[in-house]
Amino acid sequence: MPLRWQTSGHYLIETLRAGADSGQDGREKFVLGQDVFIKQQSYALLNKIFFFIALVTAACIALWPVISVFLSNVAARQPVGAAVVQTTITGFGALTAYLYTYYKKRQTAAENLLRLIVFGKLPADRLAARVMDEMARIDQGVGFQGKHEADDDAASRGGGA
């Protein structure tokens, strides 16, 4: 029975653990899955951290007009300071929202890779090469490509635009 706050990665790794006794292929798939599971857990933790920080900063952004009414005499004395604070909080909120979506995409990609290991029909040796390629793609980090460069990269990998 799944526990609260578990990701689907927990369920998938338990499914692999149950099949690890089915022979060499099952053991190799379990080891491969463990490697992906560790990465998935790291992304899930970072995803949760940035989600809650983004939530708090979004509340600060929404409540800033109310706070500024109560602090109107401070804002009247230092209008530039109030604008700087509001802009800084908004920028920080945007950054944390971006980092949340960044790590959420990686967590989902790692979970999909676990699904491939669990439900795919490939033998472990062929699966290992595919998993390594996908993990390398997931681990590339933040990229600042323009749309045309990204389309060119996708076309060169056979994905098309």
C-alpha positions in Angstrom: 0.0 0.0 0.0 1.5 3.4 -1.0 2.4 5.8 1.8 1.4 9.5 1.7 3.7 11.9 -0.1 5.3 9.2 -2.3 6.0 9.7 -5.9 5.1 7.2 -8.6 8.9 6.5 -8.6 8.4 4.7 -5.3 5.8 2.4 -6.7 7.8 1.7 -9.8 11.0 0.8 -7.9 9.0 -1.5 -5.6 7.6 -3.2 -8.7 11.2 -3.6 -10.0 12.3 -4.9 -6.6 9.6 -7.6 -6.8 10.8 -8.7 -10.2 14.5 -8.7 -9.2 14.3 -12.4 -8.2 13.2 -13.4 -11.7 16.7 -13.9 -13.1 19.7 -11.9 -14.3 17.6 -9.7 -16.5 15.3 -8.8 -13.6 18.3 -8.0 -11.4 19.9 -5.8 -14.0 16.7 -3.9 -14.6 16.4 -3.4 -10.8 19.9 -1.9 -10.7 19.2 0.3 -13.7 15.9 1.4 -12.1 17.7 2.2 -8.8 20.1 4.5 -10.6 17.1 6.4 -12.2 15.2 6.3 -9.0 18.0 8.1 -7.1 17.9 10.9 -9.7 14.1 11.0 -9.7 14.1 11.5 -5.9 16.6 14.3 -6.1 14.5 16.1 -8.7 11.3 15.5 -6.6 12.9 17.0 -3.5 14.1 20.1 -5.4 10.8 20.3 -7.1 9.0 20.4 -3.8 11.3 23.0 -2.3 11.0 25.4 -5.1 7.2 24.9 -5.3 6.7 26.0 -1.7 9.1 28.9 -2.1 7.3 30.0 -5.2 4.0 29.7 -3.4 5.2 31.9 -0.6 6.6 34.5 -3.0 3.4 34.4 -5.0 1.4 35.2 -1.8 3.9 38.1 -1.0 3.3 39.5 -4.5 -0.4 39.2 -4.2 -0.4 40.8 -0.7 2.0 43.5 -1.4 -0.7 46.2 -2.2 -2.3 45.4 1.1 0.9 45.6 3.0 1.9 48.9 1.3 -1.4 50.5 2.4 -0.6 49.7 6.0 3.0 50.9 5.5 1.9 54.0 3.4 3.8 56.4 5.6 7.0 54.4 5.0 6.3 54.2 1.2 5.6 57.9 1.2 9.0 58.7 2.6 10.8 56.2 0.4 8.8 55.5 -2.7 11.8 54.2 -4.6 12.6 51.7 -1.8 9.1 50.3 -1.9 9.3 49.8 -5.7 12.6 48.1 -5.4 11.3 45.7 -2.8 8.2 44.9 -4.9 10.3 44.3 -8.0 12.8 42.2 -6.1 10.1 40.0 -4.7 8.4 39.6 -8.1 11.8 38.7 -9.7 12.5 36.2 -7.0 9.0 34.7 -7.4 9.5 34.4 -11.1 12.9 32.6 -10.6 11.5 30.1 -8.1 8.5 29.4 -10.3 10.9 28.7 -13.2 13.1 26.4 -11.1 9.9 24.6 -9.9 8.9 23.9 -13.5 12.5 23.0 -14.5 12.8 20.3 -11.8 9.2 19.1 -12.3 10.0 18.4 -15.9 13.1 16.4 -15.0 11.2 14.5 -12.3 8.6 13.6 -14.8 11.2 12.5 -17.4 12.9 10.3 -14.8 9.6 8.7 -13.8 8.8 8.1 -17.5 12.2 6.4 -17.8 11.3 4.2 -14.8 8.1 3.3 -16.6 10.1 2.3 -19.6 12.2 0.0 -17.4 9.3 -1.5 -15.7 6.8 -1.9 -18.5 9.1 -2.0 -21.6 9.9 -5.3 -23.3 13.5 -4.5 -24.1 16.2 -6.8 -22.5 18.3 -5.1 -19.8 21.5 -4.8 -22.0 19.6 -2.8 -24.7 17.6 -0.9 -22.1 20.8 0.2 -20.4 22.1 2.0 -23.5 18.8 3.7 -24.0 18.6 4.7 -20.3 22.1 6.2 -20.4 21.3 8.3 -23.4 18.1 9.6 -21.8 19.8 10.3 -18.5 22.5 12.3 -20.4 19.7 14.3 -22.1 17.9 14.9 -18.8 21.2 16.0 -17.0 22.2 18.6 -19.6 21.2 21.4 -17.3 19.7 24.8 -18.1 20.0 25.8 -21.7 19.7 29.2 -23.2 19.1 28.3 -26.8 17.0 30.3 -29.2 14.0 28.6 -30.8 15.7 28.0 -34.1 18.8 26.5 -32.4 16.5 24.1 -30.4 14.6 23.2 -33.6 17.9 22.4 -35.3 19.0 20.2 -32.4 15.7 18.3 -32.5 16.0 17.8 -36.2 19.6 16.5 -35.9 18.4 14.0 -33.3 15.7 12.8 -35.6 12.8 14.5 -33.7 11.9 17.2 -36.3 10.5 20.6 -35.5 
